[in-house]
Amino acid sequence: MNLVAIVMALQIGSAHTPVCAGEAASTTVLHTVAFGACAAQTKPQTIWDAIVATDPDLFLFIGDNIYGDTEDPSVLKRKYAQLAAKPGYQNLLKTCPLLSTWDDHDYGKNDGGEEYVMREESAEIFLDFFNVPQDSPRRSRAGIYGAQTFGEAGKRVQVILLDTRYFRSSPMVENTISKQEKRKNNLVGWYVPTTNTDTTILGAEQWAWLEKQLEEDADVRIIASSIQVVSQEKGMECWGNFPHERKRLFDLIQTTKANGVVFISGDVHFSEISVDTTGPYPLYDFTSSGMTHSGKAWSRAVNSLRVGNAYSGLNFGLISMDWANQSLTLESKSAEGETVIKNDLLLSDLMVK
């Protein structure tokens, strides 16, 4: 792709992207929210057709939206241009609004955190590509976290987009056990939990912001974390690698009396639903990952908090809200649009007692 084509593709990707202004209110009542993660710009992206077919009210792109992996801003822009040039992606942009956060590869460094040398430039490129307004609060602070509220009282959905990269302490603690032990214990086994409680995932400013967001009125709160929140045994990147931060997150939901939380996550190249019952109410983490590539081996790794089965094919997530019956349906869908995982939840079960 020559330079002219790159510039044109970037213009397509931004000028026609009907994104919502971060941390503003929309009166639109949401009934379906689709989301996905892990979309390599070098691979075919036929899954967009199945996503568009669900006619979502909103799409959330929650990480590894491209595979950047560079310290060169021009390379990162060129890879975003490849995403912008995908016909299916352009069709999605004509279908519904889009909101986004990042994971490590679109951040720019595999498993990267605060040590990534190009994090400021990467954040600017990200916000520009996804057409985040210049007056958005997301542009006035470090990182790319943000929030958006939709609907009206009794049908209000708050979307919270966490940034699990920009502030995350590094390095993580590597798992030193042998490959044989990892296989025996059914682990991916890259990392183990840290005991250093001075480390962080979100950083002080983002934590303070999140507390204020959770104090706002909402009936459903979709909290997008690029890495898994609930599942913590595989030895992959997850909140469980920072157990004090995971506990802080659950405690904050309790103290703010934030009802209706459902986490969504990506990163792992397969789909599963996990639930933790030690918090203020059952906390579900709906993982959908692998829009262009997937990993069967990782899907077999231990997760004692999984609900039902994992799905290792290409997939995207769909959250449907039945406001009349005050319920949610979580569905993982294949690239062909077939439902491969499904779980129904009552809003009354997602309330601080």
C-alpha positions, 0 to 999 in steps of 0.5 A: 500500500503506497502513502496516498492509499494509506492516507485515504484509508485513514481518512475513511476510517475516521471521517465516517466512523460514527463514534460517540463522544466519550463520557457524554450521555445519549438518549438512545436505548440500547437493545443489542451490543456486539463486541470483539477482539483480536483482529489481525489487519493482515488476515481476512476479516469476513466475521464483520458480515456476521456482526452486521447481520445481528444489527447491533445498536453499538459495537465495542472493539476491546483490544488487539484491534490491530497488531501493531507491535512497533516503536515506529509511529508511521508503522502503527498508522500504516497498520491502522490504515490496513484495518480501515481498508477492510470492506467489512469494517467499513460496513460495520461503521455504516451500521452502528456507533463504535467505541474502543479500547486497546490491548497490548498489540494495538498499544504497541508492545506484546504484554506491554505496560508502562515501560512502552516507550511510545505510549503517548504517541500510540494513544494519540494515534489510537484516539485519532483513528477512532475519531474520538472528538477533540473536546473529549475528556479522553484527550485531556488525560494520560491513557485512553480510558473513557465512558459513555452512558445510553438510554433513560432511567430504567433502561440506562446502559453505562459503557466503561472502557478501561485502559489496562496498558498505559499505567500497568506496572512492569515487569510481571512475575514470570512462571519458572516451572517446567513445561512438563509441570505446566502440561500436568497442571493444564496451564498456559503458565507464563505468569504468576500473581505478584505479591507486591501490592505497590504494583497497579493495573489502572494507576491512581488517576484511572482508579479515582475516575472509575470510582466516580463512574461507578457512582453514576446511575445505571441499570446495566454497566458493561465494563470492558477490560482487554484482559480477563477479570474473573478467570485467573488460573491459566497463567496468561495475562489477567487481573489475577496477576495483580490480586490486590487490584482485582480485589480492589475492583470487586470491593469498589463495586461493593462500596459504590453500590454499582449494580448491573456490572458485566465485564467483557474481555478479549486477549485469549483467542477463544470465548468463554463466560466466567463468574466469580461469586465472592463479590457483592453479587455474581460478577460475570466476565464474558470473554470473546476473542479471536475475530481473525485467529483462535487458539484451541490449546489455550481454550483447554487451560484450567478455569474453575470459574467457567460457566459451560464450555469454551469455544475456540473458533472465530467468534464475537460477543453479543449482549442483548437487553430485554428491558420488559423482562429485566434480563440480559442474554450473553451470546458468543457467536461464530463467524457464521453467526451461529450461537455457540455459547449462551447465558441468560441473566436477570438484572435482579441477580446483579444487585448489591445486597 
